C-alpha cells in the first residue's frame, strides 16, 4: 500500500512543490511510499493527445490510472484542487502548450468536418469537472476539525455588518426552470435505456444509447425553457435599473460544463441584446460565442474593421443598462466577462458574508440582485439573506458548525448529467425509453436545455448509512435536505424513511430552504448540525457554511470513503486560487493556505495506520495532529502581504512542530531518537530559514508557464531556503 498525492493546477500546484518534499521525507521514516500523479489541466490535455507528440513530451493518462486505483480496497489518495476548465481556460491552456512546442489541435467551436468533430469530442472529456466524477467513487464526509473550529472561534474573521435596510435579493425563475419541469421514476428492474428526440415532423434521433439502469435507482429528467429564461433575465435587468441594484449572475459553468455555459450565454445576449442584433453578421464572421463571455468578444473584435463602432455601442449599453457587478473593478472585468469567473458556490457565500454586497465599476460596495436562474438550490441563499434580515449579522466567534454528508458516488444526480445533456434542435419531445417503454418524456421548444440524471441504489443506501453513522458518532442533530415538491427528492425521501425505520432512527427531512433556516438557527445557538444532502448541495454547502463560520472553505477536512474500501482525502474546497498565482508572479509571495493539505495528510496517515496496522504511521498521524493544532495556535497561516511569512514559511513551521512532537512522543523510540536531532536543527536554524524565505520575496518571478509550470523554475521559486532544503534531504536519507 502506498499514498498517492495529486499534482494539479495554480496555487495548490505551486504549494505542492514546497510541501511534497517535506511529506516524502517525513513519511520515509515509516517506510511509506508517496507517489505523485499529474491530473492538471495541461497534463490531461497532453495525455489525451499523446499519440501526436514527441516521445519525451508524452505522459501517461494519470486520471484513467487513478480511476482504476479508487476501485481498489487499499486506495489512499490525497487530492488537491484542480481547474474545472471552462472553454476559455481550455483554449488558453492549449495555446500555452502549443507555444511550448506541443503539436496539439485547436479547440473547434464549430466543427467543419469529421476530424474536427472528433477533436472537439476529445476536448469535451477534459472540460468542466472531468476529474471528480472519476475519482469520487464514494460518498462525501466534510467537516471542520475541532482544532480548526476552536481557532476560528478564538480568532474570528471580520464579518461585514449587515444592514436591515439592505435591498439585496436572490432572484430565480418562478417557472420553466429545471426545478419546475423535473420528472422522475424508480427503476424496478435492471434494463438498458436510450435517450431519443422526436422532432415535430416525427423524425426520431437516438441521442444516447446503451444506458445501463440498475434496479431501484432513481432516474430523473428535466429541461430549462430558454424563452422563459430570457424573459427572466430581461425582467431582472429592468428591476436592477429601477431599484439601483447591481446585476450579478451566479452559475456553475465549470462543473455543469454543458448546461451552465449556455445559460450564461443567454444572460450575455439579453444584456447586450442591441449589440448582438446590430452586429449580428460581424459577430458570426468573427466566430463570437456568447457562451464564452464578453472577454472573448472583446478579444475577437480586435481583428474587426468595426471595432470602434462595436466598442462605442458596448460602452453605451454599460452606461445605460443595469450596472453589472465586477470581478475586478480596476481592470474593468465584469460579472459577464468569463463564465468561470463567478462560480456560485464560492461567489454567493462571499457576497453574503460581505453584508450581501458586491462591487461596482468604481470598486464601491453595493446592494446586489444575485441571479440564480434555476430555483432548485437558489433558495438556500435566499434563506441566509432572510436570516440576516431577521437575526442580524452572524458572529463567527459564537457559531456552531454545519458539517456535510453528501451523496456523490457513481456520478450521482446533476453532476453526472454531462453526457446526458442536450439542446433541442427544434420543437419536439425528449424521451428516455427502456424495453420499448417510455420512462420519461418532455415536450420542448427549439433551444431548450434537457438533461437526465441518475442516482444508483447502492450509492444512495451508502450515503444514508453514512449520514446516520456520522449523527451517531458526533451526537449532533442531523437533517436530510430533501424537497417533497421535487420529483426525484420525493422518491429519495421514500428510501430515506424506509431506511430510518429499519434502523430505528429519527432524523428530520426538510426542504433545502427550511433546512438552511433550521441549520442557521442551530449554529447561532452555538450547536453543531449535520447536513445530509444530494450531490450539488454537498458542493454548495461545503463552501457556504465554512465561509460563514471560518471565512474560508479551504480549512475543511474532506474524506471520501470509497464504496470498495479505499479512501480519498481532499484538501478542502477552496478552489485553485488563480489570483494568488498572479501575486506570486508579481511579488514572489504565495498566500495559499495549505491547512487543507495538512488535514488531508493527517487523515490519510490514520487510514494507512488502520489498514496496515502500522504503529509508525499512527505515530506520524498523531504527532501531525498535534503539530497542526500548534500551527493554528501559533497563527502560522500565510500572510497576504509581501515580505511577511507566506506559504513556504508556513510549511517550515509545520515541519518544525511535527518534528518537535515526534521527538517528544514515546510510542516509537526509533522515530523519537531520529527526530530529536532534526527538531533541534530546525529550531536552531529558524531565523536563518525565515530570512531565506522572506528575503526571496518582493521581486517578479518566471514560472515558465501558467497551465504548465517549468518544474525546475517552480521548484527553485518554491524552495528558496538552502538551509531548510538540506535538513529535509537529511530526513529523507535512509
Secondary structure, DSSP 8 states (H G I E B T S, - for coil): --EEEEE-SHHHHHHHHHHHHHHHHHHHTTT--EEEEE-SHHHHHHHHTGGGS-GGG----HHHHHHHHTTSTT-EEEE-----B-HHHHHHHHHHHHHTT-------SS--SHHHHHHHHHHHTTSBSTTHHHH--EEEEEE--HHHHHHHHHT--------TT---EEE--SSSSHHHH-EEEE--S-EEEEEEEEETTS-EEEEEEEEEE-TT-EEEEEEE-HHHHHHHHHHHHHHHHHHT-EEEE-B-TTTSTTHHHHHHHHHHHHHTHHHHHHTHHHHHHHT--GGG-HHHHHHHGGG-TTHHHHHHHHHHHHHHS--B-EEETTTTEETTS-TTT-BHHHHHHHHHHTTTEEE-TTS-EEEEEEE--SHHHHHHHHHHHHHHHHH-S--TTT---EEEEE--TTT-GGGG-GGGEEE-SSSEEEEEEETTEEEEEEEE-TT-EEEEEEE-HHHHHHHHHHHHHHHHHH--EEEEE--TTSHHHHHHHHHHHHHHHHHT---EEE-HHHHHHHHHHHHHTT--EEEEE-HHHHHHHHHHHHHHHHS-STT-EEEEEETTS-EEEE--S----HHHHHHHHHHS-----THHHHHHHHHHHHHHHHHHT-HHHHHHHHHHHHHHHHHHHTT-S--SSTTS--HHHHHHHHHHHHHHHHHH--S-HHHHHHHHHHHHHHHHTHHHHHHHHHHT-SS----S-SSS--HHHHHHHH---HHHHHHHHHHH--
